């Protein structure tokens, strides 16, 4: 059946919510398919490219979104959904290709990434057919229909990898990952050396005093911008912290995007620097687990050897 692709509009929100319910039921952990306020903002504020698919009769049968972070030049493909009655005709691939081409054509993005459920092969084939390359697995990363693992894929704008700045050295435990990235993506890491392991810093003692959790999103955002005024220091694209984890002695402030619905936590930044978490990550994980997250992730620059060593040691 012929379908027409068009940008999402505010008047589509009710039908989009119904589509995501038809596809995922009550278990869809992403607010773009369930929260009207979030959906309205994404449609109107220019932060996303959102395409819908309609039949000649006007039925909304498909949706796909690329959420963008222009400051980091990164976008994320998410919210791909095709009504169960319209699968098997290539609509998912067509939507994916169209929304990705639209996003990359703006020239403000260097790369797109997607995290894909691995319980079925179909979504993985869809992204691979549209130029995404497999980068790895995120084990037990999300609560959808139980605890599920996700596969990580990325697609790059033309010429981006050729402009990549080389990294001189990485911790030895990352050399296997680097070799896999070289083979899978084609980047040349032959000149990257193994870093000499840093001497272990004295471990902080965390006993009776727990790490304090501040769940006040507006305050946390203001504090985050005060602590990290330069955009270059806010390294985690597409994540805005909504929670603050603070050592009882004030030794560090860890900014997190905590999502109890998805059972996940993204550790966005640490003040004054990641090394301040030395010896504290287990206590931090205990705190976020009590707040409803079973899984935590962070994103670190490959060139930040000190931060990588701290997290690998934990």
Backbone bond lengths (Angstrom), bond angles and torsions (degrees), N, CA, C in turn:
res aa  C-N    CA-C-N  psi(-1)  N-CA   C-N-CA  omega(-1)  CA-C   N-CA-C  phi
1 X - - - 1.459 - - 1.520 109.75 -
2 X 1.322 117.06 137.45 1.451 122.24 177.80 1.522 110.01 -72.41
3 X 1.325 116.10 134.84 1.458 120.51 174.60 1.518 108.46 -125.72
4 X 1.311 115.52 158.24 1.459 122.18 179.60 1.519 108.46 -113.64
5 X 1.343 116.33 127.91 1.460 121.49 177.04 1.520 109.09 -94.02
6 X 1.333 116.08 138.17 1.461 120.92 -179.72 1.521 108.98 -153.94
7 X 1.349 117.51 153.64 1.465 119.82 176.29 1.525 111.09 -60.87
8 X 1.320 115.65 143.93 1.463 120.48 177.72 1.523 109.93 -67.94
9 X 1.322 115.64 146.86 1.459 122.52 177.60 1.525 108.93 -127.03
10 X 1.327 115.55 164.17 1.459 120.27 -177.01 1.527 111.13 -56.76
11 X 1.319 116.46 -38.17 1.465 119.43 -177.62 1.530 112.91 -68.86
12 X 1.352 117.05 -7.94 1.467 120.58 178.04 1.528 113.01 -86.60
13 X 1.326 117.84 -9.21 1.468 120.52 -168.17 1.527 112.17 -58.52
14 X 1.308 117.93 -46.09 1.471 119.62 -178.28 1.524 111.12 -61.24
15 X 1.326 117.21 -43.02 1.463 120.27 179.35 1.525 111.20 -68.64
16 X 1.325 117.10 -35.82 1.463 119.76 177.87 1.524 110.79 -64.30
17 X 1.315 117.16 -42.76 1.463 119.90 177.80 1.527 110.40 -60.23
18 X 1.325 116.65 -40.47 1.463 119.81 178.51 1.520 110.83 -65.68
19 X 1.340 116.98 -39.28 1.468 120.40 178.17 1.523 110.74 -60.56
20 X 1.334 117.22 -48.01 1.466 119.40 -178.86 1.525 111.16 -65.02
21 X 1.325 117.42 -33.41 1.462 119.30 175.65 1.524 110.46 -67.23
22 X 1.339 117.38 -42.41 1.465 120.57 179.54 1.524 111.57 -62.09
23 X 1.332 116.57 -33.77 1.464 120.76 -176.67 1.525 111.65 -85.17
24 X 1.334 117.11 -43.56 1.464 120.73 -170.47 1.526 114.47 -114.27
25 X 1.315 118.44 -10.05 1.446 119.93 -175.58 1.514 110.96 69.84
26 X 1.325 115.72 -151.27 1.463 120.00 -178.53 1.527 112.22 -81.88
27 X 1.346 117.42 -3.26 1.459 119.25 -171.39 1.505 115.47 -90.84
28 X 1.351 119.10 4.98 1.464 119.80 -175.97 1.524 109.69 -74.28
29 X 1.365 118.60 118.35 1.460 120.39 -170.81 1.521 114.87 -89.59
30 X 1.341 118.81 7.02 1.461 121.64 -175.30 1.524 109.38 -105.97
31 X 1.343 118.41 126.57 1.471 119.81 -174.66 1.517 114.43 -65.43
32 X 1.353 118.54 -18.59 1.466 118.43 -179.30 1.524 111.62 -64.36
33 X 1.310 118.15 -16.47 1.453 120.58 178.12 1.505 114.23 -104.53
34 X 1.342 116.97 0.76 1.459 118.23 -174.21 1.525 114.36 -140.65
35 X 1.327 118.45 -22.92 1.463 122.21 -175.17 1.529 109.61 -104.91
36 X 1.335 118.67 107.56 1.465 120.20 -176.67 1.525 113.88 -58.33
37 X 1.337 117.75 -35.27 1.466 120.12 -179.23 1.522 110.98 -65.67
38 X 1.339 116.38 -43.23 1.462 120.40 177.81 1.525 110.29 -64.69
39 X 1.312 116.62 -42.45 1.460 120.64 -179.37 1.529 111.09 -63.12
40 X 1.317 117.06 -43.59 1.467 121.18 178.52 1.526 110.47 -60.84
41 X 1.328 116.39 -44.48 1.468 119.61 -178.94 1.522 111.12 -62.81
42 X 1.327 117.10 -43.62 1.460 119.87 -178.31 1.529 111.79 -66.34
43 X 1.319 116.83 -33.28 1.461 120.46 -179.68 1.524 111.33 -73.32
44 X 1.339 117.19 -32.38 1.468 119.99 -169.84 1.517 115.71 -104.85
45 X 1.348 119.06 -21.09 1.473 117.95 -170.35 1.524 114.43 -93.84
46 X 1.328 118.06 2.44 1.455 120.17 176.88 1.515 115.27 80.91
47 X 1.332 117.61 7.13 1.465 120.50 -177.97 1.521 112.98 -89.28
48 X 1.330 117.32 -2.12 1.464 119.76 -175.90 1.524 110.50 -146.57
49 X 1.325 114.44 152.94 1.461 122.76 168.63 1.533 106.17 -107.59
50 X 1.312 116.91 117.48 1.466 121.52 -173.50 1.524 108.31 -126.09
51 X 1.324 116.59 118.69 1.455 121.81 178.50 1.526 110.70 -111.99
52 X 1.310 115.38 142.58 1.456 121.77 173.99 1.526 109.30 -117.45
53 X 1.316 115.61 159.46 1.466 121.94 176.09 1.522 108.40 -123.62
54 X 1.337 116.03 129.58 1.461 121.27 179.17 1.526 110.29 -126.98
55 X 1.313 115.02 146.65 1.462 121.29 174.78 1.531 109.19 -77.14
56 X 1.337 117.65 167.08 1.469 119.56 175.57 1.528 113.31 -56.90
57 X 1.328 116.89 -24.79 1.474 120.32 177.49 1.518 112.14 -79.97
58 X 1.347 117.03 -9.14 1.457 120.53 179.58 1.508 114.79 97.48
59 X 1.337 118.65 2.25 1.462 121.04 179.20 1.524 110.14 -71.56
60 X 1.337 116.56 131.72 1.462 121.20 177.59 1.523 108.58 -82.34
61 X 1.334 116.93 116.11 1.467 120.51 -172.35 1.527 113.17 -123.92
62 X 1.334 118.51 -0.10 1.457 119.17 -179.41 1.514 111.87 -158.80
63 X 1.340 115.33 155.93 1.460 121.26 -178.58 1.522 109.18 -156.40
64 X 1.332 116.04 144.10 1.465 121.75 173.93 1.519 108.46 -154.03
65 X 1.330 115.90 145.49 1.465 121.79 -174.22 1.524 109.90 -134.07
66 X 1.325 116.33 141.01 1.459 121.70 163.82 1.523 106.98 -116.56
67 X 1.311 116.42 112.53 1.464 122.12 175.40 1.521 107.94 -87.40
68 X 1.333 117.57 136.43 1.459 120.12 -172.36 1.518 112.26 -118.97
69 X 1.318 114.36 151.12 1.460 123.01 169.63 1.521 105.53 -127.67
70 X 1.330 115.97 90.05 1.462 120.46 -173.24 1.522 111.81 -61.99
71 X 1.342 117.37 -32.39 1.457 119.80 179.70 1.512 112.68 -62.87
72 X 1.327 116.70 -35.84 1.464 121.64 177.88 1.522 112.31 -95.42
73 X 1.332 117.13 -5.30 1.466 123.48 -179.92 1.532 111.58 59.82
74 X 1.332 115.41 37.21 1.463 122.31 -177.80 1.527 109.25 -126.71
75 X 1.322 116.25 142.64 1.453 121.39 173.26 1.512 110.53 -129.37
76 X 1.327 115.97 158.27 1.462 120.79 178.85 1.524 109.64 -127.13
77 X 1.324 115.38 127.42 1.459 121.49 173.22 1.522 108.52 -80.43
78 X 1.308 116.75 126.38 1.462 120.02 179.37 1.529 109.24 -154.95
79 X 1.317 114.66 170.65 1.455 119.65 175.52 1.513 115.12 69.52
80 X 1.341 118.15 22.50 1.468 119.49 178.20 1.529 109.06 -71.39
81 X 1.316 115.79 122.57 1.464 120.23 -179.09 1.522 109.65 -147.06
82 X 1.326 116.12 134.77 1.461 122.75 174.67 1.525 107.40 -128.18
83 X 1.309 116.45 131.06 1.464 120.74 -178.46 1.532 109.74 -56.60
84 X 1.337 117.61 138.27 1.474 120.50 -177.84 1.524 113.92 -53.23
85 X 1.311 118.20 -29.18 1.454 120.42 -179.17 1.515 114.55 -80.07
86 X 1.336 117.18 -1.76 1.468 120.50 -176.94 1.528 111.70 -128.11
87 X 1.312 116.80 23.97 1.458 120.52 178.31 1.528 110.33 -87.22
88 X 1.334 114.28 161.68 1.451 119.46 175.87 1.508 114.53 91.48
89 X 1.317 118.11 -2.74 1.459 120.62 -179.37 1.512 114.20 -108.70
90 X 1.332 117.11 9.29 1.460 120.20 178.19 1.513 114.86 86.55
91 X 1.340 117.81 10.63 1.459 119.85 -177.48 1.522 112.25 -66.66
92 X 1.336 117.79 -38.63 1.465 120.13 179.43 1.522 110.79 -60.32
93 X 1.331 116.47 -43.28 1.464 120.29 179.45 1.526 110.97 -67.17
94 X 1.319 116.68 -40.04 1.465 119.95 179.68 1.524 111.06 -64.40
95 X 1.325 117.39 -45.00 1.465 121.18 177.66 1.522 111.20 -60.78
96 X 1.337 115.68 -45.48 1.463 120.24 -179.04 1.520 110.94 -60.70
97 X 1.322 116.43 -48.41 1.453 119.69 -179.68 1.512 112.46 -61.45
98 X 1.323 116.62 -42.57 1.463 120.31 -176.92 1.518 112.15 -67.55
99 X 1.331 117.59 -44.88 1.462 118.91 -177.12 1.526 110.94 -70.81
100 X 1.337 117.80 -33.76 1.468 120.23 177.63 1.524 111.20 -69.62
101 X 1.323 117.16 -42.50 1.466 120.39 177.82 1.524 110.62 -62.50
102 X 1.320 116.95 -40.18 1.463 120.81 178.53 1.523 111.01 -61.69
103 X 1.333 116.37 -44.34 1.464 120.39 -178.54 1.524 111.84 -67.15
104 X 1.334 117.25 -44.48 1.464 120.49 -177.73 1.526 111.73 -71.17
105 X 1.326 117.20 -28.24 1.465 120.58 -178.44 1.524 112.53 -65.98
106 X 1.329 117.85 -17.55 1.464 119.93 178.70 1.522 112.04 -69.52
107 X 1.343 116.96 -22.80 1.454 120.89 -178.89 1.512 114.99 79.69
108 X 1.332 118.36 2.95 1.463 120.56 -178.14 1.525 112.37 -99.40
109 X 1.344 117.81 -0.72 1.459 121.23 -179.41 1.521 110.20 -118.72
110 X 1.330 115.68 137.63 1.460 121.28 174.10 1.520 111.75 -93.87
111 X 1.326 116.52 -27.40 1.463 118.75 -175.99 1.518 110.67 -154.45
112 X 1.326 114.47 157.41 1.452 123.48 171.96 1.520 107.85 -123.86
113 X 1.317 116.72 146.40 1.461 118.24 173.44 1.522 109.57 -133.70
114 X 1.308 114.72 161.73 1.461 121.08 -179.94 1.517 108.82 -145.54
115 X 1.321 116.17 140.82 1.461 121.33 169.64 1.523 106.98 -109.22
116 X 1.329 116.00 125.76 1.460 122.02 -168.92 1.524 109.92 -122.20
117 X 1.322 116.50 135.06 1.464 120.56 176.07 1.529 109.57 -61.87
118 X 1.328 115.35 142.90 1.464 119.68 -178.01 1.527 112.37 -105.32
119 X 1.328 117.70 4.18 1.469 119.50 -179.41 1.525 111.29 -70.21
120 X 1.351 117.20 -21.89 1.461 121.56 173.36 1.521 108.53 -132.74
121 X 1.338 116.16 151.91 1.459 120.12 -176.77 1.525 113.03 -81.97
122 X 1.320 117.75 -24.16 1.453 120.96 -172.44 1.517 115.23 -51.38
123 X 1.353 119.02 -52.65 1.463 119.32 -178.68 1.529 113.26 -61.01
124 X 1.333 116.88 -31.88 1.466 119.09 178.50 1.529 110.68 -66.65
125 X 1.333 116.73 -42.39 1.466 120.05 177.99 1.528 110.87 -63.34
126 X 1.326 116.75 -36.51 1.468 120.40 -178.73 1.524 110.89 -61.30
127 X 1.332 117.56 -48.01 1.468 118.63 -176.92 1.525 111.35 -71.47
128 X 1.330 117.56 -36.57 1.467 119.71 178.96 1.525 110.37 -63.88
129 X 1.325 117.34 -40.73 1.470 120.35 178.16 1.522 112.03 -62.91
130 X 1.315 116.91 -20.76 1.459 120.83 -178.01 1.529 112.75 -106.75
131 X 1.331 115.95 28.86 1.456 120.18 169.60 1.507 116.58 88.66
132 X 1.331 118.42 4.70 1.463 120.49 177.71 1.529 109.80 -82.66
133 X 1.322 115.29 146.45 1.464 120.78 -179.57 1.530 109.51 -115.02
134 X 1.330 117.39 136.83 1.469 119.70 -179.41 1.519 111.35 -70.44
135 X 1.340 115.72 133.07 1.464 120.82 -178.46 1.522 113.56 -116.60
136 X 1.331 118.78 -19.18 1.461 118.45 179.88 1.510 112.16 156.49
137 X 1.328 115.60 -170.66 1.460 123.15 -177.99 1.524 110.66 -119.87
138 X 1.326 115.42 147.67 1.460 122.82 171.73 1.528 106.20 -114.10
139 X 1.336 117.71 94.91 1.473 120.15 -172.56 1.526 112.26 -67.18
140 X 1.323 115.94 135.10 1.470 122.60 174.31 1.527 111.81 49.23
141 X 1.348 115.80 46.56 1.460 120.04 -167.90 1.518 114.49 -90.97
142 X 1.325 118.70 -13.65 1.459 118.31 -172.33 1.524 110.19 -153.01
143 X 1.323 114.51 151.63 1.465 121.10 173.73 1.523 108.44 -99.18
144 X 1.327 117.30 109.49 1.462 121.58 174.24 1.522 106.43 -120.61
145 X 1.329 116.37 -85.17 1.460 121.08 172.36 1.523 106.06 -106.95
146 X 1.326 115.62 71.93 1.453 120.87 -167.82 1.520 109.44 88.10
147 X 1.313 116.01 -175.80 1.464 121.55 -178.80 1.527 109.19 -79.31
148 X 1.344 116.90 121.04 1.459 121.22 -174.41 1.522 111.27 -123.58
149 X 1.325 115.10 153.00 1.459 121.84 171.84 1.530 109.21 -91.67
150 X 1.324 114.78 154.70 1.457 121.40 178.67 1.519 109.74 -122.35
151 X 1.321 116.25 149.10 1.463 121.82 172.29 1.524 108.40 -101.08
152 X 1.329 115.78 140.46 1.464 122.15 -178.16 1.526 109.67 -102.87
153 X 1.330 116.18 128.58 1.465 122.84 178.56 1.524 109.18 -129.27
154 X 1.339 116.47 152.89 1.468 120.54 176.87 1.520 110.26 -141.48
155 X 1.311 114.68 150.00 1.464 122.49 174.93 1.527 107.47 -129.87
156 X 1.328 116.62 139.64 1.461 121.17 -173.95 1.522 111.35 -115.83
157 X 1.329 115.49 145.08 1.457 120.29 173.50 1.526 109.11 -67.62
158 X 1.315 116.41 155.87 1.462 121.29 -178.58 1.530 110.70 -57.25
159 X 1.345 115.30 130.69 1.456 121.28 174.73 1.507 116.14 83.45
160 X 1.335 117.90 -5.18 1.463 120.08 -175.42 1.524 111.73 -66.47
161 X 1.322 117.67 -47.05 1.463 119.94 -176.65 1.520 111.46 -64.60
162 X 1.325 117.16 -30.54 1.466 119.89 178.52 1.525 111.21 -68.63
163 X 1.325 117.88 -22.46 1.470 121.24 179.41 1.525 112.12 -94.57
164 X 1.312 117.07 4.58 1.465 120.86 -176.43 1.522 111.16 -63.98
165 X 1.337 116.84 132.52 1.464 121.76 177.05 1.522 108.80 -77.27
166 X 1.331 118.65 126.87 1.467 120.13 -179.15 1.523 111.74 -68.75
167 X 1.324 115.52 151.82 1.463 122.33 176.24 1.519 107.97 -105.38
168 X 1.331 116.99 129.59 1.465 120.91 -173.70 1.520 112.65 -68.89
169 X 1.339 116.41 -43.15 1.469 119.15 -175.09 1.521 109.86 -152.68
170 X 1.338 115.31 153.71 1.459 121.79 176.63 1.522 108.11 -137.21
171 X 1.342 118.46 158.20 1.461 120.25 174.69 1.526 110.90 -57.22
172 X 1.314 115.98 146.47 1.466 120.92 -175.31 1.522 112.24 -56.65
173 X 1.325 117.64 -35.63 1.462 120.29 -177.35 1.530 112.86 -68.54
174 X 1.318 117.54 -10.44 1.462 120.47 178.19 1.519 113.25 -99.25
175 X 1.317 117.48 -2.74 1.466 118.81 -175.83 1.528 111.81 -65.13
176 X 1.327 117.65 -33.78 1.459 119.88 177.41 1.518 111.87 -65.02
177 X 1.338 116.40 -41.95 1.458 120.14 177.20 1.525 111.01 -64.57
178 X 1.320 115.87 -38.38 1.461 119.94 179.81 1.527 110.56 -65.41
179 X 1.333 116.07 -40.12 1.465 119.85 178.14 1.526 110.67 -63.89
180 X 1.330 116.57 -40.35 1.465 119.95 178.69 1.524 110.84 -65.40
181 X 1.340 116.74 -39.88 1.463 120.09 177.98 1.521 110.89 -64.59
182 X 1.323 116.24 -39.06 1.464 120.01 178.67 1.521 110.60 -61.64
183 X 1.338 115.88 -43.07 1.460 119.75 -178.40 1.523 111.76 -71.30
184 X 1.325 116.78 -38.72 1.453 119.90 -174.79 1.509 114.71 -81.48
185 X 1.337 117.08 -30.59 1.460 120.52 -174.66 1.521 111.77 -108.13
186 X 1.341 115.67 -27.21 1.452 118.77 179.51 1.508 114.85 94.85
187 X 1.341 117.79 9.91 1.457 119.11 177.29 1.526 109.21 -78.81
188 X 1.314 116.39 148.98 1.458 122.06 -177.02 1.522 109.42 -93.42
189 X 1.327 116.45 110.66 1.466 121.49 179.23 1.521 111.31 -113.12
190 X 1.338 116.46 18.38 1.463 119.77 -175.83 1.520 111.91 -61.34
191 X 1.328 117.57 -29.78 1.458 120.18 -177.37 1.507 114.42 -88.76
192 X 1.334 118.12 3.11 1.460 121.17 -179.15 1.522 109.83 -85.74
193 X 1.320 116.20 121.60 1.462 121.44 -176.67 1.526 110.64 -93.26
194 X 1.327 114.66 165.59 1.461 120.27 174.63 1.520 108.68 -83.83
195 X 1.317 115.87 128.70 1.458 120.03 -179.49 1.520 110.17 -75.45
196 X 1.316 115.72 145.06 1.457 120.78 173.65 1.519 108.04 -69.69
197 X 1.315 116.83 130.23 1.459 120.81 -177.26 1.515 110.58 -59.05
198 X 1.339 115.57 135.84 1.453 120.11 178.47 1.521 110.10 -74.01
199 X 1.334 115.49 149.66 1.456 118.84 174.79 1.523 108.81 -66.26
200 X 1.305 115.10 137.87 1.459 119.29 -178.19 1.518 110.51 -65.40
201 X 1.323 115.35 128.71 1.458 119.62 176.20 1.526 108.95 -76.73
202 X 1.343 117.49 154.01 1.461 119.45 177.80 1.526 110.53 -56.76
203 X 1.317 116.00 131.27 1.463 120.14 -177.93 1.517 110.03 -75.19
204 X 1.332 115.03 136.18 1.453 120.31 175.78 1.524 108.91 -70.87
205 X 1.287 116.13 147.20 1.459 121.03 179.88 1.523 109.64 -98.96
206 X 1.325 116.58 117.49 1.454 121.18 177.46 1.522 107.47 -114.86
207 X 1.306 115.20 109.39 1.447 119.22 -177.24 1.509 112.07 -114.34
208 X 1.337 115.97 -107.61 1.454 120.33 -173.65 1.523 112.50 -72.54
209 X 1.338 117.91 -26.33 1.459 120.19 -176.40 1.525 110.18 -85.97
210 X 1.316 118.67 112.81 1.467 120.35 -178.77 1.526 111.01 -76.67
211 X 1.315 115.35 164.39 1.457 120.33 171.87 1.525 107.95 -73.12
212 X 1.321 115.94 134.38 1.459 120.75 -177.29 1.525 110.29 -86.58
213 X 1.318 116.14 137.80 1.458 122.35 178.80 1.522 109.28 -112.00
214 X 1.334 115.65 122.43 1.463 121.59 177.99 1.524 107.97 -108.58
215 X 1.319 116.67 112.63 1.466 121.70 179.21 1.525 108.35 -106.64
216 X 1.312 115.53 83.01 1.467 122.95 179.31 1.520 106.60 -142.75
217 X 1.340 117.89 83.88 1.465 121.62 -168.15 1.519 115.57 -51.47
218 X 1.334 118.66 -45.22 1.466 119.93 -177.69 1.524 110.78 -65.33
219 X 1.331 117.03 -44.15 1.461 120.13 177.43 1.520 111.12 -62.77
220 X 1.331 116.51 -43.84 1.463 120.37 -178.45 1.525 110.65 -61.58
221 X 1.321 117.47 -41.80 1.471 120.02 179.25 1.527 111.27 -63.06
222 X 1.330 116.96 -43.54 1.472 119.66 178.75 1.521 110.74 -63.02
223 X 1.306 116.25 -45.49 1.464 120.97 -179.58 1.526 110.60 -62.93
224 X 1.318 116.78 -39.93 1.464 121.92 179.42 1.524 110.69 -60.32
225 X 1.322 117.52 -45.17 1.463 120.90 179.94 1.526 111.62 -68.65
226 X 1.326 117.07 -30.46 1.467 119.72 175.21 1.522 110.91 -68.40
227 X 1.309 116.59 -42.29 1.464 121.15 -178.51 1.527 112.16 -74.35
228 X 1.331 116.40 -31.93 1.467 120.93 -177.02 1.535 109.23 -127.27
229 X 1.341 117.05 71.71 1.473 119.60 -176.59 1.521 113.72 -69.04
230 X 1.336 117.91 -25.29 1.466 120.47 -178.87 1.525 109.80 -87.70
231 X 1.323 115.77 131.94 1.464 120.09 -179.87 1.524 111.45 -59.17
232 X 1.332 117.31 -32.37 1.463 120.85 -178.52 1.524 112.21 -64.64
233 X 1.332 117.36 -22.12 1.465 120.63 -179.91 1.527 112.32 -88.45
234 X 1.315 116.59 -8.97 1.472 120.78 178.26 1.521 107.03 -99.81
235 X 1.338 115.60 86.35 1.460 121.56 -162.84 1.516 114.23 -87.81
236 X 1.331 119.28 -11.98 1.465 120.88 -171.26 1.525 109.38 -97.82
237 X 1.352 118.48 95.61 1.463 119.91 -177.41 1.525 112.36 -67.44
238 X 1.332 114.74 149.69 1.463 123.52 174.26 1.521 113.43 67.30
239 X 1.310 116.93 14.64 1.460 120.46 175.65 1.525 109.00 -130.06
240 X 1.324 116.39 125.42 1.459 122.58 175.11 1.518 107.80 -111.97
241 X 1.333 118.31 124.91 1.469 118.80 -177.04 1.522 111.85 -65.30
242 X 1.322 115.04 140.84 1.462 121.10 175.98 1.521 111.93 -124.45
243 X 1.328 116.20 1.15 1.465 121.01 -179.40 1.526 109.38 -143.48
244 X 1.312 115.07 150.25 1.466 121.37 -178.77 1.520 108.80 -126.88
245 X 1.332 115.74 125.78 1.463 121.99 177.66 1.522 107.68 -106.59
246 X 1.324 116.11 122.35 1.461 121.18 -170.92 1.521 109.54 -124.39
247 X 1.335 115.41 132.43 1.461 119.62 173.42 1.522 109.04 -66.49
248 X 1.321 116.54 142.93 1.459 120.51 -178.02 1.519 111.87 -59.19
249 X 1.341 117.15 -30.87 1.463 120.21 179.62 1.527 112.61 -91.55
250 X 1.342 116.93 6.12 1.457 120.23 179.28 1.508 114.26 77.18
251 X 1.328 117.76 13.71 1.460 120.83 -175.33 1.515 114.57 -69.48
252 X 1.322 117.57 -23.95 1.463 119.73 177.11 1.520 110.04 -155.44
253 X 1.309 114.94 159.05 1.453 123.75 169.70 1.520 106.96 -125.85
254 X 1.320 117.26 118.40 1.461 121.97 179.41 1.528 108.45 -108.46
255 X 1.323 115.15 122.13 1.466 121.52 -177.36 1.524 109.20 -96.93
256 X 1.335 116.14 129.61 1.461 120.36 -172.52 1.522 111.24 -134.28
257 X 1.322 114.62 148.93 1.463 122.69 169.26 1.522 105.85 -101.67
258 X 1.320 115.74 98.49 1.465 122.49 -172.74 1.524 109.49 -98.64
259 X 1.324 116.12 125.94 1.467 121.70 -177.87 1.523 109.39 -128.52
260 X 1.340 117.96 88.94 1.465 120.08 -179.03 1.523 113.10 -63.30
261 X 1.346 118.20 -27.46 1.465 120.45 -179.78 1.523 110.27 -64.17
262 X 1.343 116.14 -44.82 1.466 120.60 177.98 1.522 111.78 -84.71
263 X 1.334 117.41 -7.80 1.459 120.74 -178.77 1.508 113.11 68.95
264 X 1.348 117.33 31.65 1.461 120.09 -174.11 1.518 111.47 -133.17
265 X 1.323 114.56 162.96 1.460 121.74 179.25 1.521 108.58 -145.88
266 X 1.332 117.07 126.40 1.462 121.95 174.21 1.519 107.95 -103.92
267 X 1.316 116.55 118.96 1.461 121.75 177.23 1.526 107.34 -82.96
268 X 1.321 116.80 105.98 1.460 122.52 -168.73 1.522 112.38 -82.62
269 X 1.328 117.69 -43.04 1.467 120.43 -176.74 1.517 109.26 -163.93
270 X 1.331 114.94 158.28 1.463 121.49 177.68 1.524 108.46 -129.48
271 X 1.324 116.08 132.35 1.465 121.89 175.30 1.530 108.63 -112.40
272 X 1.335 119.54 135.45 1.465 127.20 7.18 1.526 114.12 -80.38
273 X 1.343 117.58 -23.48 1.463 120.76 177.52 1.528 107.40 -165.48
274 X 1.332 117.92 162.44 1.468 119.72 -176.55 1.521 114.25 -57.10
275 X 1.328 117.23 -29.75 1.468 119.57 -179.06 1.521 111.98 -60.47
276 X 1.329 117.64 -20.99 1.459 120.57 178.98 1.524 112.16 -64.97
277 X 1.333 116.89 -16.90 1.465 120.85 179.08 1.521 113.10 -85.25
278 X 1.313 117.58 1.03 1.462 120.23 -178.86 1.529 110.77 -51.80
279 X 1.309 115.92 122.61 1.453 121.10 178.71 1.514 115.33 80.30
280 X 1.344 117.37 -1.74 1.463 119.92 -174.25 1.518 113.96 -111.06
281 X 1.322 118.28 -3.87 1.462 119.13 -173.00 1.530 112.82 -66.15
282 X 1.320 117.35 -34.93 1.467 118.36 178.83 1.524 110.53 -65.16
283 X 1.337 116.50 -42.61 1.463 120.02 177.65 1.523 110.89 -65.11
284 X 1.322 116.57 -37.25 1.464 120.47 177.79 1.525 110.34 -63.71
285 X 1.335 116.81 -43.60 1.460 120.20 179.19 1.523 111.46 -63.78
286 X 1.316 117.16 -36.35 1.463 120.06 176.73 1.518 110.59 -60.61
287 X 1.330 115.93 -40.95 1.463 120.66 -179.12 1.522 111.69 -67.02
288 X 1.338 118.05 -45.67 1.472 119.24 -178.09 1.530 110.76 -71.46
289 X 1.334 117.08 -28.86 1.465 119.69 176.14 1.522 110.28 -64.86
290 X 1.322 116.42 -42.19 1.466 119.84 177.31 1.526 111.52 -64.20
291 X 1.332 116.35 -25.88 1.467 120.76 179.43 1.523 112.34 -84.49
292 X 1.337 117.70 -0.98 1.455 120.38 174.56 1.506 116.19 110.87
293 X 1.335 118.46 4.53 1.467 121.01 -179.73 1.523 109.90 -104.05
294 X 1.321 115.99 126.77 1.458 121.15 177.00 1.524 111.88 -97.35
295 X 1.306 116.07 -5.96 1.467 121.06 -171.93 1.524 108.28 -143.13
296 X 1.319 116.88 135.85 1.465 121.04 177.21 1.518 109.32 -130.65
297 X 1.322 115.82 144.42 1.453 121.13 178.33 1.520 109.10 -136.71
298 X 1.313 115.51 158.28 1.455 119.90 172.62 1.512 108.45 -145.48
299 X 1.313 115.90 162.02 1.456 122.84 -178.38 1.515 107.32 -124.26
300 X 1.331 116.32 123.09 1.461 121.20 -176.82 1.519 110.10 -125.75
301 X 1.326 117.80 142.54 1.467 119.71 174.62 1.525 110.37 -62.54
302 X 1.315 116.79 136.87 1.459 120.62 179.92 1.522 111.23 -62.18
303 X 1.326 117.04 -24.03 1.464 120.61 -179.08 1.525 112.81 -82.58
304 X 1.336 118.46 -10.22 1.463 121.35 -178.40 1.527 109.15 -88.58
305 X 1.323 115.60 78.61 1.463 120.83 -174.78 1.522 111.74 -60.42
306 X 1.331 117.34 -40.31 1.458 120.18 -177.95 1.529 111.19 -60.77
307 X 1.331 116.88 -48.32 1.464 119.87 -179.47 1.523 111.08 -63.57
308 X 1.319 117.13 -40.54 1.462 120.48 178.58 1.523 111.00 -61.20
309 X 1.324 117.00 -42.91 1.468 120.41 179.71 1.528 111.09 -63.11
310 X 1.334 116.78 -39.99 1.462 120.43 -179.33 1.527 110.66 -61.31
311 X 1.320 116.73 -46.56 1.462 119.76 -177.50 1.522 111.61 -72.83
312 X 1.321 117.42 -36.43 1.462 119.50 177.31 1.526 111.22 -65.06
313 X 1.320 117.09 -33.26 1.463 120.82 -179.26 1.522 111.94 -72.30
314 X 1.315 116.83 -13.44 1.469 120.14 -177.17 1.516 112.28 -102.32
